[in-house]
Amino acid sequence: MRPMRTAALATLLATAAHANAGSAPTRYFDLVNTAHDSVTSLAVAPAGSGAFREVALDVPLRGGLTSTTLDLADGGCLRDLRVVFRDGRTLVYPGIDVCRNRQLRLTPNDGRSREASLLALP
């Protein structure tokens, strides 16, 4: 009975590995909002392409100190992030290297000084 279970498990794992063989590795990236206003919309594009794709936010990312983790499965390392705040401000953060950095921290100055900080991967 045990050899049958082992064979079935091996077949299942091989099928799953084959199905995922062509897919890009999943890359997780954190967006941290320490700005005073909530983020209501977020979109990501390959750097310089202008081909933004909306990222679904279940609820607005409240201002203060909240965060969300994004799954950036497809595309290269350099991405442009477009953030829309509740008050209508739209900011584009160009050329974010999501391979070298694990998060983008929106600060209260964003929109005035266009400052944001990146946290690099160890």
KEMAR-953089 format. One line per 3 residues: number of its first residue (from 0); their letters; for each residue x, y, z of N, C-alpha, C. Coordinates in steps of 0.02 Angstrom, whole numbers, plus 50000, padded with zeros to 5 digits. Atoms other than C-alpha are relative to their C-alpha. Layout:
BEGIN
NUM	A	X Y Z X Y Z X Y Z | ... .
***
This chain:
BEGIN
0	MRP	50041 49941 50000 50000 50000 50000 50044 50063 50000 | 49955 49941 49996 50142 50121 50042 50032 50017 49933 | 49971 49983 50065 50227 50105 49871 49950 50036 49955 .
3	MRT	50051 49968 50042 50062 50155 49789 49992 50074 50020 | 50005 49931 49977 50050 50313 49897 50060 50041 49977 | 49938 49966 50019 50231 50359 49861 49999 50015 49925 .
6	AAL	50004 49990 50072 50204 50337 49674 49950 50055 49983 | 50052 49950 50013 50045 50441 49678 50026 50070 50019 | 49972 49936 49977 50133 50580 49776 50053 50025 49951 .
9	ATL	49948 49981 50048 50281 50579 49656 49969 50025 49935 | 50034 49979 50061 50163 50593 49507 49970 50069 50009 | 50031 49935 49985 50070 50738 49588 50053 50055 50001 .
12	LAT	49947 49949 49996 50232 50832 49626 50031 50013 49932 | 49973 49991 50067 50300 50803 49451 49953 50040 49957 | 50050 49963 50038 50138 50868 49375 50001 50074 50020 .
15	AAH	49998 49931 49975 50143 51025 49484 50063 50035 49978 | 49937 49970 50021 50326 51056 49443 49999 50016 49926 | 50004 49989 50071 50291 51039 49258 49953 50059 49984 .
18	ANA	50047 49945 50011 50143 51159 49268 50031 50067 50017 | 49970 49937 49979 50249 51292 49355 50067 50013 49966 | 49933 49993 50029 50406 51267 49250 50006 50062 49958 .
21	GSA	49996 49943 50044 50364 51407 49128 49983 50066 50033 | 50022 49939 49968 50303 51533 49255 50059 50036 50033 | 49948 49960 49969 50409 51675 49322 49997 49991 50076 .
24	PTR	50001 50007 49928 50462 51666 49503 49959 50055 50033 | 50040 49951 49964 50347 51753 49625 50046 50047 50038 | 49960 49949 49965 50420 51915 49691 49952 50039 50044 .
27	YFD	50042 49963 49954 50343 51992 49846 50032 50067 50015 | 49976 49932 49990 50358 52179 49874 49950 50035 50046 | 50043 49967 49952 50290 52280 50020 49994 50074 49984 .
30	LVN	50014 49929 50005 50209 52450 50002 49978 50023 50070 | 50014 49976 49932 50212 52543 50169 49977 50072 49994 | 50027 49933 50004 50104 52697 50188 50006 50035 50068 .
33	TAH	49994 49957 49941 50166 52819 50320 49978 50071 49984 | 50026 49935 50019 50091 52965 50224 49937 50014 50040 | 50059 49981 49961 49945 53060 50300 49935 49978 49968 .
36	DSV	50061 50016 50037 49820 53007 50166 49999 49927 49978 | 50007 50069 50022 49753 52838 50112 50016 49992 49926 | 49988 50018 50070 49808 52754 49951 49937 49964 49976 .
39	TSL	50062 50030 50026 49653 52715 49848 50010 49959 49937 | 49987 50036 50062 49733 52649 49689 50074 49990 49992 | 49930 50017 50011 49895 52564 49643 50006 49963 49934 .
42	AVA	49988 50033 50064 49964 52512 49474 50075 49991 49991 | 49930 50017 50012 50128 52433 49418 50011 49990 49926 | 49982 50008 50071 50216 52438 49249 50074 49984 49995 .
45	PAG	49928 50004 50013 50383 52383 49178 50027 50071 49992 | 49972 49932 50000 50497 52534 49197 50000 50032 49931 | 50000 49962 50061 50470 52664 49062 49949 49980 49948 .
48	SGA	50046 50024 50051 50334 52568 48972 49933 50037 49998 | 50066 49968 49996 50180 52663 49031 49943 49950 49998 | 50051 50053 50003 50087 52496 49026 49980 49979 50070 .
51	FRE	50018 50013 49931 50017 52507 49201 49943 49949 50005 | 50054 50048 49984 49913 52364 49271 49980 50013 50072 | 50026 49987 49933 49802 52398 49419 50014 49940 50045 .
54	VAL	49993 50051 49947 49840 52303 49579 49939 50006 50044 | 50062 49998 49960 49682 52257 49672 50017 50012 50073 | 49997 49986 49928 49672 52336 49844 49930 49985 50027 .
57	DVP	50066 50017 49972 49531 52256 49944 49967 50061 50033 | 50022 49938 49968 49517 52416 50045 50056 50051 49991 | 49946 49950 50005 49613 52581 50035 50054 49987 50053 .
60	LRG	49944 50008 49954 49785 52573 50115 50005 50064 50041 | 50006 49940 49957 49757 52693 50260 50067 50032 50013 | 49940 49962 49982 49881 52828 50301 50018 49987 50072 .
63	GLT	49976 50010 49932 49981 52826 50461 50057 49951 50001 | 49949 50052 50005 50074 52662 50462 49965 49934 49985 | 50031 50063 50022 49994 52524 50361 50040 49975 49941 .
66	STT	49963 50027 50057 50063 52408 50230 49960 49944 49967 | 50029 50056 50036 50016 52281 50100 50057 49967 49961 | 49950 50037 50038 50116 52147 50011 49973 49987 49931 .
69	LDL	50018 50009 50070 50111 52143 49822 50034 49938 49972 | 49973 50057 50036 50138 51988 49715 50018 50024 49930 | 49978 49974 50065 50242 52047 49567 50031 49942 49960 .
72	ADG	49976 50061 50031 50256 51882 49474 50031 50010 49932 | 49974 49993 50068 50286 51943 49297 50037 50065 49991 | 49963 49939 50015 50407 52070 49227 50071 49996 50027 .
75	GCL	49930 49997 49979 50586 52119 49256 50008 50032 50068 | 49985 49971 49934 50670 52198 49405 49979 50073 50006 | 50016 49929 49997 50639 52381 49361 49926 50011 49985 .
78	RDL	50072 49987 50007 50459 52437 49387 49985 50072 50016 | 50028 49936 49982 50363 52599 49391 49937 49986 50041 | 50060 50007 49958 50233 52613 49530 49961 50065 49998 .
81	RVV	50044 49941 50001 50085 52732 49513 49953 49994 50060 | 50039 49999 49939 50000 52777 49676 49951 50058 49997 | 50050 49948 49997 49837 52874 49692 49976 50005 50072 .
84	FRD	50022 49988 49931 49794 52952 49860 49927 50022 50000 | 50071 49984 49993 49618 52985 49925 49985 50072 49979 | 50013 49930 50018 49637 53172 49896 50010 50013 49925 .
87	GRT	49993 49993 50072 49668 53140 49710 50071 50005 49974 | 49930 49997 50022 49857 53159 49706 50020 49934 49968 | 49974 50059 50032 49938 53038 49586 50076 50007 49995 .
90	LVY	49927 49998 50002 50123 52999 49605 50024 49938 49963 | 49968 50056 50033 50231 52890 49494 50071 49995 50027 | 49933 50014 49975 50386 52813 49570 50035 49959 49946 .
93	PGI	49971 50034 50056 50494 52770 49420 50062 49958 50018 | 49939 50039 49996 50626 52635 49405 50015 49968 50066 | 49989 50034 49936 50601 52545 49570 50028 49930 49985 .
96	DVC	49969 50065 50010 50717 52394 49573 49972 49951 50052 | 50033 50045 49953 50606 52261 49652 50041 49937 50014 | 49956 50056 49986 50746 52133 49643 50049 50017 50056 .
99	RNR	49952 49978 49949 50863 52234 49754 49966 50029 50062 | 50036 49969 49944 50731 52316 49865 49938 49959 50015 | 50058 50040 49981 50594 52232 49963 49939 50043 50019 .
102	QLR	50058 49958 49984 50484 52383 50003 50010 50071 49978 | 50002 49928 50013 50436 52559 49958 49959 50030 50057 | 50033 49967 49944 50392 52672 50104 49978 50069 49977 .
105	LTP	50028 49934 50016 50277 52817 50062 50004 50043 50063 | 49991 49957 49942 50315 52964 50177 49951 50058 49999 | 50045 49943 49999 50212 53113 50233 50019 50055 49951 .
108	NDG	49978 49949 50048 50316 53222 50115 49984 49982 49928 | 50013 50021 50069 50267 53121 49961 49947 50045 49969 | 50045 49955 50034 50183 53233 49836 50024 50072 50003 .
111	RSR	49970 49933 49994 50277 53386 49895 50073 49997 49980 | 49929 50004 50016 50458 53332 49889 50017 49938 49959 | 49992 50062 50039 50431 53167 49795 50051 49954 50032 .
114	EAS	49955 50045 49965 50532 53077 49928 49964 49937 50020 | 50023 50064 49976 50506 52896 49965 50063 49962 50017 | 49939 50039 49984 50624 52772 50042 49990 49928 49980 .
117	LLA	49999 50070 50020 50670 52600 49981 50038 49961 50052 | 49965 50044 49954 50720 52458 50095 50031 49944 49959 | 49965 50050 50041 50852 52349 50013 49997 49931 50032 .
120	LP	49997 50069 49977 50856 52161 50026 50068 49989 50032 | 49935 50013 49967 50992 52093 50141 50047 49964 49953 .
***
